[in-house]
Amino acid sequence: MMDARQELRRMGIPEAVIATATERGKPLAEVEKRSSQLPDGMNKTEARYAAELDWLKRENKVVNWWFASVKFRLAKRTWYTPDFLVLLAGGVFRFVEIKGFLRDDAAVKFKLAREKYPWAEWVMLRRSKSGWERVNV
């Protein structure tokens, strides 16, 4: 078994983020998991972003965040679930979609949700070598 710290290092999470990261209230040093298991059904890119949200939470820039917790009805039999709901320190809700690559249907659903529910910020991100970059859709 690989401990969570080693897994995050393998995924490229910065040491500063790993040093303060927790999972379900326990320091990552105490949490062990198999490399194929990720929290709450996340893929590796989403888990990397979740670790950064945990760090932002400790820095008081994020109040809280939730993974795949909101489902939007876009049309009859058409639903969209953003990857993350983030409550920012300023009281603003932000929906974040994490993409490794972008398919046309995902872009259409994201745009439609952003237009239909404008009361929140909508951000689509892609992992790059320098961090996270916004995807313009």
N, C-alpha and C positions, 0 to 999 in steps of 0.2 A: 504494500500500500504506500502511496505517496501522500505526504501531508499537504495541507492546503497551501502553505507558504511555498513549497517547492512547485506545486502546480501553477500558482500565480507567477512565480519567476519564469517557469517554462513558457507561460503565455505572454511574457514581456511586460508585466505590471511593474511600474517603478518601485524600488525598494522603500521609498518614503511612504507610498500608499500601502504597501504590504505591512510595514512596521506598525501601522495603526489600525489595520483592517480587522474586523470581527465578523463572525457569522453566527447569527442567532444568539448574540450576546456573549459569545465566547471568543477569546483571542484566537486568531488563525493558527497560532502555534499549537493550540490544543485540539484543533479540528483536523481529523484525518478523513480522507475520502479517496476513492479510486479515481484515476485520471479520466475514466470514461463517465463519471458521475458529476453532474453540475447542479447547482442549487436551483430548485423550482422549475426544472425543465428548460433552463437556459442553454443556449449554445455557448461556445467559448468566447465569442466576441461580446455577447450580451453579459456574460459573467465578468469579463474585463471591464465593461462599462459600469456594472453594478459595484465593483470594487472601487472604482473612482467616485461613484456616487456616495459610497460609505465614507470615503475620505472627505468629500465636500460636506457631508453631514457633520463630521467631527470639526470641520472648519467653520461651521455655522453658516454656510452658504446655501445649504439645502436643509429644509425642515424634516422632510421624509420623502421616501420614494416607494413605489409599488411596481411589481413586475406583472404585466399582462392581467391587470385587475379591472379594466374597464372595457366594455364591449359596446361599440357604436353601431346603431342601425343606419345604414346608408340608403337603402332602398328595400323593396320587398325581397326577402331571402338573400340580402346582401349585408354582411356584417364586417366590421373592421375592429381589430384589437391591437392598439399600439403596444409596443414592447414595454415602455415605461411611462408611468405617471409620476411626475416629480413636482413636489411642492417647494418652490424656491423661498428663500428667506424673506423676500419682499411680499409674500402672499400670493404670488402668481403661480398658476398651474401650467406645467409644460408637459406636453406629450412628446415622447422621444421614440423614434423608430430607428433601430440599428440595422444597417444593411452591409452585407459583404459584397453583394452585387444586387442590382435593381432590375426587377422584372416589370414589364408594362402594367400588369394588373395591380401590383403593389403601389406603383406610382399613382395610378388612377384612384385607388382607394384612399391613399394618403391625401391627395389633393381634394377629393370630395369631402373627406372628414374635416379637413382644415377649413373648407368653405362653409360647410353645414354647421360646424361648431366653433365659431370664431372667438368665443369667450376665453380661450386658452391659447398659449403659444404652441406652435407645432414645429418640431425640428426633426429632420432626418439626418443621421450621421453615418459616416463610413470611417473605418479605421485606416489611418495612413501611418507612414513611418514616423511622422512627427507628432502624432496624437490622433485627434478626431477632427475630421473635416465635414463641413455641412454639405449636404447634397441638395442642389437646387432642383426642385420639381415644380 
